[in-house]
Amino acid sequence: MEYQSNPEKYFFNDKLYLCPLDLAMEIIGGKWKAMLLFHLQNGALRSSELKRRIKGNISNKMFTQIARELETAGVISRKVYPVVPPKVEYSLTPLGESVMPNILALAQWGRSVGKKMEE
């Protein structure tokens, strides 16, 4: 894709983006978002299980912030069950499912780079 002298404009959540990659990175970029999506590829997970599957030390505050950002972007949905203690499940929306081929391709790329580094 070549640079365009008259770029297209993209609006998302009342914000203007002049680059489609900038928009994509706003939605799924950062340390935790893609990993959260990766772990939802096979279906809904309770918040505690999802947090446990994300490798690294993600704090409760950061997990909640990332989940809310992805929910606001329409990439994941959050379902709260009226039980005690509270049960919350996250799942991919159709928009979230549409990004999964890209997330899985990045994961495969990471595997191949990791294997090459071992050699």
C-alpha atoms as an extended CHARMM CRD file, in Angstrom:
* protein
*
       119  EXT
         1         1  MET       CA              0.0000000000        0.0000000000        0.0000000000  PROA      1               0.0000000000
         2         2  GLU       CA              1.4660000000        3.3010000000       -1.0320000000  PROA      2               0.0000000000
         3         3  TYR       CA              1.2440000000        6.6200000000        0.7280000000  PROA      3               0.0000000000
         4         4  GLN       CA             -1.6960000000        8.6540000000       -0.4980000000  PROA      4               0.0000000000
         5         5  SER       CA             -1.3310000000       12.4080000000       -0.8440000000  PROA      5               0.0000000000
         6         6  ASN       CA             -5.0410000000       12.7270000000       -0.1200000000  PROA      6               0.0000000000
         7         7  PRO       CA             -5.5890000000       10.1040000000        2.6030000000  PROA      7               0.0000000000
         8         8  GLU       CA             -8.9070000000        8.5700000000        3.4790000000  PROA      8               0.0000000000
         9         9  LYS       CA            -10.4800000000        9.5420000000        6.7690000000  PROA      9               0.0000000000
        10        10  TYR       CA            -11.7400000000        7.0500000000        9.3090000000  PROA      10              0.0000000000
        11        11  PHE       CA            -13.9820000000        7.8500000000       12.2490000000  PROA      11              0.0000000000
        12        12  PHE       CA            -14.2410000000        5.5440000000       15.2090000000  PROA      12              0.0000000000
        13        13  ASN       CA            -15.7760000000        6.3920000000       18.5850000000  PROA      13              0.0000000000
        14        14  ASP       CA            -15.9430000000       10.0750000000       17.6230000000  PROA      14              0.0000000000
        15        15  LYS       CA            -12.2260000000       10.2310000000       16.8300000000  PROA      15              0.0000000000
        16        16  LEU       CA            -10.6670000000       10.9480000000       13.4270000000  PROA      16              0.0000000000
        17        17  TYR       CA             -7.9600000000        8.6670000000       12.0450000000  PROA      17              0.0000000000
        18        18  LEU       CA             -6.0360000000        9.4350000000        8.8790000000  PROA      18              0.0000000000
        19        19  CYS       CA             -4.3130000000        6.0610000000        8.7410000000  PROA      19              0.0000000000
        20        20  PRO       CA             -6.0690000000        2.6840000000        8.8540000000  PROA      20              0.0000000000
        21        21  LEU       CA             -3.1540000000        1.1640000000       10.7790000000  PROA      21              0.0000000000
        22        22  ASP       CA             -3.4570000000        3.8860000000       13.4130000000  PROA      22              0.0000000000
        23        23  LEU       CA             -7.1220000000        2.9720000000       13.8250000000  PROA      23              0.0000000000
        24        24  ALA       CA             -6.3640000000       -0.7560000000       14.0520000000  PROA      24              0.0000000000
        25        25  MET       CA             -3.6320000000       -0.2160000000       16.6360000000  PROA      25              0.0000000000
        26        26  GLU       CA             -5.9450000000        2.0150000000       18.6600000000  PROA      26              0.0000000000
        27        27  ILE       CA             -8.4290000000       -0.8480000000       18.8660000000  PROA      27              0.0000000000
        28        28  ILE       CA             -6.1590000000       -3.8900000000       19.3820000000  PROA      28              0.0000000000
        29        29  GLY       CA             -2.6820000000       -2.4850000000       20.0380000000  PROA      29              0.0000000000
        30        30  GLY       CA             -0.7290000000       -2.5170000000       23.2360000000  PROA      30              0.0000000000
        31        31  LYS       CA              0.7200000000       -5.1990000000       25.4290000000  PROA      31              0.0000000000
        32        32  TRP       CA             -2.4700000000       -6.9150000000       26.5740000000  PROA      32              0.0000000000
        33        33  LYS       CA             -5.3200000000       -6.4470000000       24.0800000000  PROA      33              0.0000000000
        34        34  ALA       CA             -4.1970000000       -8.9380000000       21.4340000000  PROA      34              0.0000000000
        35        35  MET       CA             -3.4330000000      -11.5380000000       24.1010000000  PROA      35              0.0000000000
        36        36  LEU       CA             -6.8750000000      -11.1100000000       25.6180000000  PROA      36              0.0000000000
        37        37  LEU       CA             -8.4660000000      -11.5790000000       22.2000000000  PROA      37              0.0000000000
        38        38  PHE       CA             -6.2500000000      -14.5940000000       21.4630000000  PROA      38              0.0000000000
        39        39  HSD       CA             -7.5460000000      -16.3730000000       24.5460000000  PROA      39              0.0000000000
        40        40  LEU       CA            -11.1770000000      -15.7470000000       23.6020000000  PROA      40              0.0000000000
        41        41  GLN       CA            -10.8140000000      -17.4640000000       20.2190000000  PROA      41              0.0000000000
        42        42  ASN       CA            -12.4830000000      -20.6860000000       21.4080000000  PROA      42              0.0000000000
        43        43  GLY       CA            -15.4070000000      -19.1270000000       23.2230000000  PROA      43              0.0000000000
        44        44  ALA       CA            -16.4970000000      -17.1880000000       26.2530000000  PROA      44              0.0000000000
        45        45  LEU       CA            -14.3930000000      -17.1740000000       29.4070000000  PROA      45              0.0000000000
        46        46  ARG       CA            -15.0400000000      -15.9850000000       32.9230000000  PROA      46              0.0000000000
        47        47  SER       CA            -13.0090000000      -12.9340000000       33.8320000000  PROA      47              0.0000000000
        48        48  SER       CA            -10.9010000000      -14.8460000000       36.3700000000  PROA      48              0.0000000000
        49        49  GLU       CA            -10.0400000000      -17.5860000000       33.8550000000  PROA      49              0.0000000000
        50        50  LEU       CA             -9.2470000000      -15.0710000000       31.1290000000  PROA      50              0.0000000000
        51        51  LYS       CA             -6.9650000000      -13.1100000000       33.4450000000  PROA      51              0.0000000000
        52        52  ARG       CA             -5.2150000000      -16.3440000000       34.4850000000  PROA      52              0.0000000000
        53        53  ARG       CA             -4.5960000000      -17.3300000000       30.8510000000  PROA      53              0.0000000000
        54        54  ILE       CA             -2.9550000000      -14.0250000000       30.0060000000  PROA      54              0.0000000000
        55        55  LYS       CA              0.7040000000      -14.6350000000       30.7280000000  PROA      55              0.0000000000
        56        56  GLY       CA              2.4900000000      -11.9150000000       32.6410000000  PROA      56              0.0000000000
        57        57  ASN       CA              1.5640000000       -9.8400000000       35.6070000000  PROA      57              0.0000000000
        58        58  ILE       CA             -1.5170000000       -7.9840000000       34.4940000000  PROA      58              0.0000000000
        59        59  SER       CA             -3.0660000000       -6.1770000000       37.4230000000  PROA      59              0.0000000000
        60        60  ASN       CA             -6.7950000000       -6.2680000000       38.1000000000  PROA      60              0.0000000000
        61        61  LYS       CA             -6.9640000000       -2.5660000000       37.2890000000  PROA      61              0.0000000000
        62        62  MET       CA             -5.2070000000       -3.0220000000       33.9290000000  PROA      62              0.0000000000
        63        63  PHE       CA             -7.3070000000       -6.0810000000       33.0530000000  PROA      63              0.0000000000
        64        64  THR       CA            -10.4980000000       -4.1430000000       33.7490000000  PROA      64              0.0000000000
        65        65  GLN       CA             -9.2780000000       -1.1390000000       31.7450000000  PROA      65              0.0000000000
        66        66  ILE       CA             -8.2970000000       -3.2470000000       28.7250000000  PROA      66              0.0000000000
        67        67  ALA       CA            -11.5330000000       -5.2490000000       28.8250000000  PROA      67              0.0000000000
        68        68  ARG       CA            -13.5700000000       -2.0280000000       28.9850000000  PROA      68              0.0000000000
        69        69  GLU       CA            -11.6530000000       -0.5170000000       26.0580000000  PROA      69              0.0000000000
        70        70  LEU       CA            -12.2490000000       -3.6260000000       23.9480000000  PROA      70              0.0000000000
        71        71  GLU       CA            -15.9060000000       -3.6640000000       24.9720000000  PROA      71              0.0000000000
        72        72  THR       CA            -16.3280000000        0.0230000000       24.1200000000  PROA      72              0.0000000000
        73        73  ALA       CA            -14.7170000000       -0.6350000000       20.7350000000  PROA      73              0.0000000000
        74        74  GLY       CA            -17.2490000000       -3.4110000000       20.1230000000  PROA      74              0.0000000000
        75        75  VAL       CA            -14.6180000000       -6.1410000000       19.8990000000  PROA      75              0.0000000000
        76        76  ILE       CA            -15.7130000000       -8.1310000000       22.9580000000  PROA      76              0.0000000000
        77        77  SER       CA            -18.9350000000       -8.4150000000       24.8960000000  PROA      77              0.0000000000
        78        78  ARG       CA            -19.3340000000       -8.6760000000       28.6360000000  PROA      78              0.0000000000
        79        79  LYS       CA            -22.1150000000      -10.6320000000       30.2620000000  PROA      79              0.0000000000
        80        80  VAL       CA            -22.8000000000      -10.2740000000       33.9720000000  PROA      80              0.0000000000
        81        81  TYR       CA            -24.7700000000      -13.0320000000       35.6890000000  PROA      81              0.0000000000
        82        82  PRO       CA            -26.9180000000      -12.0460000000       38.7010000000  PROA      82              0.0000000000
        83        83  VAL       CA            -25.3220000000      -14.4580000000       41.1710000000  PROA      83              0.0000000000
        84        84  VAL       CA            -23.2530000000      -14.1720000000       44.3290000000  PROA      84              0.0000000000
        85        85  PRO       CA            -20.3300000000      -13.9900000000       43.9710000000  PROA      85              0.0000000000
        86        86  PRO       CA            -20.6540000000      -12.0950000000       40.6840000000  PROA      86              0.0000000000
        87        87  LYS       CA            -19.9560000000      -14.0510000000       37.5200000000  PROA      87              0.0000000000
        88        88  VAL       CA            -18.7130000000      -12.1240000000       34.4720000000  PROA      88              0.0000000000
        89        89  GLU       CA            -18.0040000000      -13.6840000000       31.0890000000  PROA      89              0.0000000000
        90        90  TYR       CA            -16.2770000000      -12.1590000000       28.0890000000  PROA      90              0.0000000000
        91        91  SER       CA            -16.6670000000      -13.2840000000       24.4940000000  PROA      91              0.0000000000
        92        92  LEU       CA            -15.7930000000      -12.0700000000       21.0170000000  PROA      92              0.0000000000
        93        93  THR       CA            -18.3180000000      -10.0760000000       19.0380000000  PROA      93              0.0000000000
        94        94  PRO       CA            -18.5350000000      -10.4450000000       15.2510000000  PROA      94              0.0000000000
        95        95  LEU       CA            -16.0680000000       -7.5350000000       15.0060000000  PROA      95              0.0000000000
        96        96  GLY       CA            -13.7300000000       -9.3630000000       17.3770000000  PROA      96              0.0000000000
        97        97  GLU       CA            -14.0580000000      -12.5620000000       15.3640000000  PROA      97              0.0000000000
        98        98  SER       CA            -13.1560000000      -10.6340000000       12.2150000000  PROA      98              0.0000000000
        99        99  VAL       CA             -9.7440000000       -9.6820000000       13.6410000000  PROA      99              0.0000000000
       100       100  MET       CA             -8.8830000000      -13.2270000000       14.7640000000  PROA      100             0.0000000000
       101       101  PRO       CA             -7.1660000000      -14.2940000000       11.4970000000  PROA      101             0.0000000000
       102       102  ASN       CA             -4.7580000000      -11.3950000000       12.0210000000  PROA      102             0.0000000000
       103       103  ILE       CA             -4.1880000000      -12.2190000000       15.6980000000  PROA      103             0.0000000000
       104       104  LEU       CA             -3.5750000000      -15.8860000000       14.8390000000  PROA      104             0.0000000000
       105       105  ALA       CA             -1.1810000000      -14.8850000000       12.0420000000  PROA      105             0.0000000000
       106       106  LEU       CA              0.7850000000      -12.7630000000       14.5310000000  PROA      106             0.0000000000
       107       107  ALA       CA              0.8740000000      -15.6930000000       16.9570000000  PROA      107             0.0000000000
       108       108  GLN       CA              2.1980000000      -17.9710000000       14.2000000000  PROA      108             0.0000000000
       109       109  TRP       CA              4.7960000000      -15.3700000000       13.2640000000  PROA      109             0.0000000000
       110       110  GLY       CA              5.8740000000      -15.2390000000       16.9160000000  PROA      110             0.0000000000
       111       111  ARG       CA              6.2290000000      -19.0460000000       16.9520000000  PROA      111             0.0000000000
       112       112  SER       CA              8.3910000000      -19.0390000000       13.8290000000  PROA      112             0.0000000000
       113       113  VAL       CA             10.6060000000      -16.2300000000       15.1260000000  PROA      113             0.0000000000
       114       114  GLY       CA             10.9710000000      -18.0400000000       18.4400000000  PROA      114             0.0000000000
       115       115  LYS       CA             11.9930000000      -21.2720000000       16.7030000000  PROA      115             0.0000000000
       116       116  LYS       CA             14.5310000000      -19.4590000000       14.5480000000  PROA      116             0.0000000000
       117       117  MET       CA             16.0510000000      -17.8590000000       17.6340000000  PROA      117             0.0000000000
       118       118  GLU       CA             16.4860000000      -21.2940000000       19.2250000000  PROA      118             0.0000000000
       119       119  GLU       CA             18.5540000000      -22.5190000000       16.2830000000  PROA      119             0.0000000000
